[in-house]
């Protein structure tokens, strides 16, 4: 468990300090975990250096309790992301307790979770505001109550220093542009594309399809379904229903875009039942998708799923609350991950040692991934 690892580390550091005092030395050997250093080297703006010894520069001396508040936590992406957050928090000895709340897709529960964490005296919160701007009042109340709060990935509105301490973002428009550029090549500039997104009006899906629209402007690409995207709630069963309905409605679907590839894979049996081939897909990476592509051969393009983005948010929240060094940038860049056509930057990945729910672009080790998804 996370806090066993934290306590073990503190015992080790304490023993090391005693030994150094006796020997007149000044530092112990050893570095931070590879997952933490990867977070910094991935262009997240996080500091990969350390303040002293094994303690990262973003970890200050003031002890705090830290929480990750999810709007919805019951899918593989969120489970992997939770472990990424736990591992990053464990890098800082000043984090004495890690809490987790799951809004279960219920906006009122997500709001109540933030209120509860604030009432408990939680020092710092990293928040994934799935419901978007409706979460802003609860986020603002926590901030005004003195909680260090850092929403990330889905924009809740508001501004830094007024409604929250910082917002860790990524350029979702760039992900949409990358999809659009690949779709244009895969379809040779002409075809019918089904666009799928997450919850209604969330900033991630909205911005992705703004970028997608810019990339395909002037082409002969026709968009199918609701615009800018058909809602799937980022939930596999709902995605399957949406795709089944689309197959019944549209005799031609030449490509599909979605921001949760693992959920889309749940719909593949519907293609077989309809006697249709799986078309080219542009999405985020997933072990399930990769293995299915190896089996079924459909064209596939993915961007990095960015589970590790939460590490940057943890670093910002911990730095603000403990008096550590705040990372240089709050923007996590989008990156291409797989392309079945060009093989760049990677060919399609499939790790059969892991469950199909694994996400191979994550910064967890194979053992950690297996533990999270067992």
C-alpha positions as CSV (number, residue, x, y, z in Angstrom):
1,X,0.0,0.0,0.0
2,X,1.1,3.6,-0.6
3,X,1.5,4.6,3.0
4,X,3.4,1.5,3.9
5,X,5.9,2.6,1.2
6,X,6.0,6.1,2.6
7,X,6.7,4.8,6.1
8,X,9.3,2.4,4.8
9,X,11.0,5.4,3.0
10,X,10.9,7.5,6.2
11,X,12.5,4.7,8.2
12,X,15.1,4.3,5.6
13,X,15.8,8.1,5.4
14,X,16.0,8.3,9.2
15,X,18.4,5.3,9.4
16,X,20.5,6.9,6.7
17,X,20.6,10.2,8.5
18,X,21.9,8.5,11.6
19,X,24.6,6.7,9.7
20,X,25.7,9.8,7.9
21,X,25.9,11.8,11.2
22,X,28.2,9.1,12.6
23,X,30.4,9.0,9.5
24,X,30.4,12.8,8.8
25,X,28.8,12.4,5.3
26,X,26.3,14.6,3.7
27,X,24.1,12.5,1.4
28,X,22.7,9.0,0.8
29,X,22.8,7.3,-2.5
30,X,19.7,6.3,-4.6
31,X,17.4,8.2,-6.9
32,X,13.7,8.8,-7.3
33,X,11.6,6.3,-9.1
34,X,11.7,5.9,-12.8
35,X,8.1,6.8,-13.1
36,X,8.6,10.1,-11.4
37,X,11.6,11.1,-13.5
38,X,9.6,10.1,-16.7
39,X,6.9,12.6,-15.7
40,X,9.5,15.4,-15.7
41,X,11.2,14.3,-18.9
42,X,7.9,14.1,-20.8
43,X,7.7,17.8,-21.2
44,X,5.2,18.3,-18.4
45,X,7.2,21.2,-17.0
46,X,7.8,19.2,-13.8
47,X,11.2,19.4,-12.2
48,X,13.2,16.2,-12.6
49,X,15.8,17.4,-10.1
50,X,15.7,16.9,-6.3
51,X,16.0,19.4,-3.5
52,X,18.3,17.1,-1.4
53,X,18.9,13.4,-1.5
54,X,15.8,11.5,-2.5
55,X,13.4,14.3,-1.9
56,X,12.1,16.0,-5.1
57,X,12.4,19.8,-5.4
58,X,8.6,20.1,-5.5
59,X,8.4,18.6,-2.0
60,X,8.6,21.2,0.7
61,X,9.0,20.7,4.4
62,X,5.5,21.4,5.6
63,X,3.6,18.2,6.3
64,X,0.2,17.9,4.5
65,X,-2.7,15.6,3.7
66,X,-3.4,15.2,0.0
67,X,-6.5,14.0,-1.8
68,X,-7.3,13.0,-5.4
69,X,-11.0,13.8,-6.1
70,X,-12.3,12.1,-9.2
71,X,-15.6,12.9,-10.8
72,X,-15.8,9.3,-12.0
73,X,-13.3,6.6,-11.0
74,X,-14.7,3.3,-12.2
75,X,-12.8,2.6,-15.4
76,X,-9.3,1.4,-16.3
77,X,-8.1,4.9,-17.2
78,X,-9.0,6.3,-13.8
79,X,-7.7,3.3,-11.9
80,X,-4.3,3.6,-13.6
81,X,-4.3,7.4,-13.1
82,X,-5.1,6.9,-9.3
83,X,-2.0,4.7,-9.0
84,X,0.1,7.3,-10.9
85,X,-1.0,9.9,-8.3
86,X,-0.3,7.6,-5.4
87,X,3.2,6.8,-6.6
88,X,4.0,10.5,-7.2
89,X,2.7,11.5,-3.8
90,X,4.9,8.7,-2.2
91,X,7.9,10.6,-3.5
92,X,7.3,13.3,-1.0
93,X,7.8,12.4,2.7
94,X,5.9,15.6,3.7
95,X,2.6,14.0,2.4
96,X,1.5,12.1,5.5
97,X,-1.8,10.9,4.1
98,X,-3.3,10.2,0.7
99,X,-7.1,10.3,0.3
100,X,-9.3,9.3,-2.7
101,X,-12.9,10.1,-3.6
102,X,-15.0,8.8,-6.5
103,X,-17.9,10.9,-7.7
104,X,-19.2,7.9,-9.5
105,X,-20.4,10.0,-12.4
106,X,-22.8,11.9,-10.1
107,X,-22.1,15.6,-10.2
108,X,-23.8,16.2,-6.8
109,X,-21.7,13.5,-5.2
110,X,-18.5,15.0,-6.7
111,X,-19.5,18.3,-5.2
112,X,-20.2,16.7,-1.9
113,X,-16.9,14.9,-2.0
114,X,-15.1,18.3,-2.3
115,X,-17.1,19.7,0.5
116,X,-16.3,16.7,2.7
117,X,-12.6,16.9,2.0
118,X,-12.6,20.6,2.8
119,X,-14.6,20.0,6.1
120,X,-12.1,17.3,7.1
121,X,-9.3,19.8,6.9
122,X,-7.5,18.2,3.9
123,X,-4.6,20.4,3.0
124,X,-4.4,19.9,-0.7
125,X,-6.7,18.5,-3.4
126,X,-6.0,17.4,-7.0
127,X,-9.4,17.5,-8.7
128,X,-10.6,15.9,-12.0
129,X,-13.8,17.9,-12.6
130,X,-15.5,15.5,-15.0
131,X,-18.7,17.6,-15.0
132,X,-16.8,20.7,-16.1
133,X,-17.8,24.3,-15.1
134,X,-20.6,23.2,-12.8
135,X,-17.9,22.1,-10.4
136,X,-16.4,25.6,-10.2
137,X,-18.4,26.8,-7.1
138,X,-17.3,23.8,-5.1
139,X,-13.7,24.2,-6.2
140,X,-13.8,27.9,-5.4
141,X,-15.3,27.3,-1.9
142,X,-12.5,24.9,-1.1
143,X,-9.9,27.4,-2.3
144,X,-11.4,30.2,-0.2
145,X,-11.5,27.9,2.8
146,X,-7.7,27.7,2.5
147,X,-7.3,24.4,0.7
148,X,-4.6,24.2,-1.9
149,X,-6.7,22.9,-4.9
150,X,-5.4,22.1,-8.4
151,X,-8.0,20.9,-11.0
152,X,-6.5,19.3,-14.0
153,X,-7.3,18.0,-17.5
154,X,-11.0,19.2,-17.7
155,X,-11.3,23.0,-17.4
156,X,-13.7,24.0,-14.7
157,X,-13.8,27.7,-15.7
158,X,-12.5,30.4,-13.4
159,X,-8.9,31.5,-13.0
160,X,-5.7,30.9,-11.1
161,X,-5.5,32.8,-7.8
162,X,-9.2,33.5,-7.8
163,X,-10.9,30.1,-7.9
164,X,-8.0,27.7,-7.4
165,X,-4.2,27.7,-6.9
166,X,-3.4,26.4,-10.4
167,X,-4.9,24.5,-13.4
168,X,-2.8,21.8,-15.0
169,X,-3.8,21.6,-18.7
170,X,-3.0,20.0,-22.0
171,X,-3.7,21.1,-25.5
172,X,-6.6,18.9,-26.5
173,X,-7.0,20.8,-29.7
174,X,-3.6,19.5,-30.7
175,X,-4.8,15.9,-30.1
176,X,-7.8,16.6,-32.4
177,X,-5.5,18.1,-35.0
178,X,-3.3,15.0,-34.9
179,X,-6.4,12.8,-35.4
180,X,-7.6,14.9,-38.3
181,X,-4.3,14.9,-40.1
182,X,-4.1,11.1,-39.9
183,X,-7.8,10.6,-40.9
184,X,-7.2,12.8,-44.0
185,X,-4.3,10.5,-45.0
186,X,-6.1,7.3,-44.1
187,X,-9.2,8.3,-46.1
188,X,-7.4,10.2,-48.8
189,X,-9.4,13.3,-47.9
190,X,-12.9,11.9,-48.4
191,X,-15.2,9.9,-46.2
192,X,-17.8,9.7,-43.4
193,X,-16.5,9.9,-39.8
194,X,-18.3,9.1,-36.6
195,X,-17.1,11.4,-33.8
196,X,-17.4,10.2,-30.2
197,X,-16.7,12.1,-27.0
198,X,-17.1,11.8,-23.2
199,X,-19.6,13.7,-21.0
200,X,-21.8,16.5,-22.4
201,X,-19.9,19.7,-23.1
202,X,-16.7,18.7,-21.3
203,X,-13.7,20.8,-22.2
204,X,-11.6,17.8,-23.3
205,X,-13.9,16.5,-26.0
206,X,-15.0,20.0,-27.0
207,X,-11.5,21.2,-27.6
208,X,-10.4,17.9,-29.3
209,X,-13.2,18.3,-31.9
210,X,-12.3,22.0,-32.4
211,X,-8.9,20.9,-33.4
212,X,-10.2,18.0,-35.5
213,X,-12.5,20.4,-37.3
214,X,-9.6,22.8,-38.1
215,X,-7.6,19.9,-39.5
216,X,-10.3,18.6,-41.9
217,X,-11.5,22.0,-43.0
218,X,-11.9,22.2,-46.7
219,X,-11.8,18.5,-47.2
220,X,-14.6,16.1,-48.3
221,X,-14.9,14.6,-44.8
222,X,-18.5,14.3,-43.6
223,X,-19.2,14.1,-39.9
224,X,-21.8,11.6,-38.6
225,X,-23.8,11.6,-35.3
226,X,-24.3,14.5,-32.9
227,X,-22.0,17.4,-33.3
228,X,-19.4,18.2,-32.3
229,X,-19.5,14.6,-30.8
230,X,-21.9,11.9,-29.7
231,X,-21.8,11.5,-26.0
232,X,-20.5,8.2,-24.6
233,X,-19.9,9.3,-20.9
234,X,-16.5,7.6,-21.4
235,X,-18.2,4.4,-20.3
236,X,-17.9,1.1,-22.3
237,X,-21.5,-0.1,-22.1
238,X,-22.8,3.3,-23.2
239,X,-20.2,3.4,-26.0
240,X,-21.4,0.1,-27.2
241,X,-25.0,1.3,-27.3
242,X,-23.9,4.4,-29.3
243,X,-21.9,2.5,-31.8
244,X,-24.6,-0.1,-32.3
245,X,-27.2,2.6,-32.9
246,X,-24.8,4.3,-35.4
247,X,-24.3,1.1,-37.3
248,X,-28.0,0.7,-37.6
249,X,-28.5,4.3,-38.8
250,X,-25.5,4.8,-41.1
251,X,-24.8,2.4,-44.0
252,X,-21.3,3.9,-44.3
253,X,-18.9,4.7,-41.5
254,X,-15.5,5.2,-43.0
255,X,-13.6,6.1,-39.8
256,X,-14.2,6.7,-36.1
257,X,-12.6,9.2,-33.7
258,X,-13.0,8.9,-29.9
259,X,-11.1,10.1,-26.8
260,X,-11.4,6.8,-24.9
261,X,-10.2,4.0,-27.1
262,X,-10.6,1.3,-24.5
263,X,-14.3,2.0,-24.3
264,X,-14.6,1.9,-28.0
265,X,-13.2,-1.6,-28.2
266,X,-16.2,-2.8,-26.3
267,X,-18.2,-2.1,-29.4
268,X,-16.2,-4.4,-31.8
269,X,-18.7,-7.3,-31.5
270,X,-21.4,-5.0,-32.9
271,X,-19.5,-4.7,-36.2
272,X,-19.4,-8.4,-36.6
273,X,-23.1,-8.7,-35.8
274,X,-23.8,-6.0,-38.4
275,X,-21.6,-7.7,-41.0
276,X,-19.4,-4.6,-41.1
277,X,-15.6,-4.2,-41.0
278,X,-14.0,-2.1,-38.3
279,X,-13.0,1.2,-40.0
280,X,-9.9,3.2,-39.3
281,X,-9.8,4.5,-35.7
282,X,-8.1,7.6,-34.2
283,X,-8.1,7.7,-30.5
284,X,-6.0,7.4,-27.3
285,X,-3.8,4.3,-26.8
286,X,-5.1,1.2,-25.0
287,X,-3.7,-2.4,-24.7
288,X,-7.1,-3.8,-25.7
289,X,-7.2,-1.7,-28.9
290,X,-3.6,-2.6,-29.7
291,X,-4.1,-6.3,-29.3
292,X,-7.4,-6.1,-31.2
293,X,-5.7,-4.3,-34.0
294,X,-3.0,-7.1,-34.2
295,X,-5.9,-9.6,-34.4
296,X,-8.3,-7.8,-36.7
297,X,-6.0,-5.6,-38.8
298,X,-8.0,-2.3,-38.8
299,X,-5.9,0.9,-39.3
300,X,-5.2,2.5,-35.9
301,X,-3.7,5.8,-34.8
302,X,-3.3,6.8,-31.2
303,X,-2.1,9.7,-29.0
304,X,-0.6,9.1,-25.6
305,X,-3.4,8.6,-23.0
306,X,-1.6,10.8,-20.5
307,X,-2.5,8.9,-17.3
308,X,0.8,10.3,-16.0
309,X,-0.5,13.9,-16.4
310,X,-1.9,13.6,-12.8
311,X,1.7,13.4,-11.6
312,X,2.2,17.0,-12.7
313,X,-1.0,18.0,-10.9
314,X,0.2,16.3,-7.8
315,X,3.6,18.1,-8.0
316,X,1.8,21.5,-8.3
317,X,-0.5,20.8,-5.4
318,X,2.2,19.4,-3.1
319,X,4.6,22.3,-4.0
320,X,2.0,24.9,-3.2
321,X,1.0,23.3,0.1
322,X,4.4,22.2,1.4
323,X,6.5,25.1,0.4
324,X,8.3,23.2,-2.4
325,X,9.5,24.4,-5.8
326,X,6.5,24.9,-8.1
327,X,7.1,23.2,-11.5
328,X,8.0,25.6,-14.4
329,X,5.0,24.8,-16.6
330,X,1.4,23.8,-16.1
331,X,0.9,22.6,-19.7
332,X,1.4,18.9,-20.5
333,X,2.0,18.4,-24.3
334,X,0.0,16.0,-26.5
335,X,2.1,13.4,-28.3
336,X,1.5,10.8,-31.0
337,X,1.9,7.3,-29.7
338,X,1.1,4.6,-32.3
339,X,0.5,4.5,-36.1
340,X,-0.3,1.2,-37.8
341,X,0.3,2.8,-41.2
342,X,3.7,4.4,-40.7
343,X,4.9,2.7,-37.5
344,X,6.0,6.1,-36.1
345,X,6.6,7.1,-33.4
346,X,5.7,3.5,-32.5
347,X,4.0,0.6,-34.3
348,X,0.8,-0.6,-32.6
349,X,1.6,-2.1,-29.1
350,X,0.2,-5.2,-27.5
351,X,1.4,-6.6,-24.2
352,X,-0.1,-10.0,-23.7
353,X,1.4,-10.4,-20.3
354,X,-1.0,-7.7,-19.1
355,X,-4.7,-7.5,-19.1
356,X,-6.4,-5.9,-22.0
357,X,-7.3,-3.0,-19.7
358,X,-3.7,-1.9,-19.5
359,X,-2.6,1.4,-21.0
360,X,1.0,1.0,-22.2
361,X,1.8,4.7,-22.4
362,X,1.3,5.0,-18.7
363,X,4.4,5.5,-16.4
364,X,3.7,2.5,-14.2
365,X,5.9,-0.6,-14.3
366,X,4.5,-3.8,-15.7
367,X,4.2,-5.2,-12.2
368,X,2.4,-2.0,-11.0
369,X,0.0,-2.1,-13.9
370,X,-0.8,-5.8,-13.2
371,X,-1.5,-5.0,-9.6
372,X,-3.8,-2.1,-10.3
373,X,-5.9,-4.0,-12.8
374,X,-5.9,-7.5,-11.2
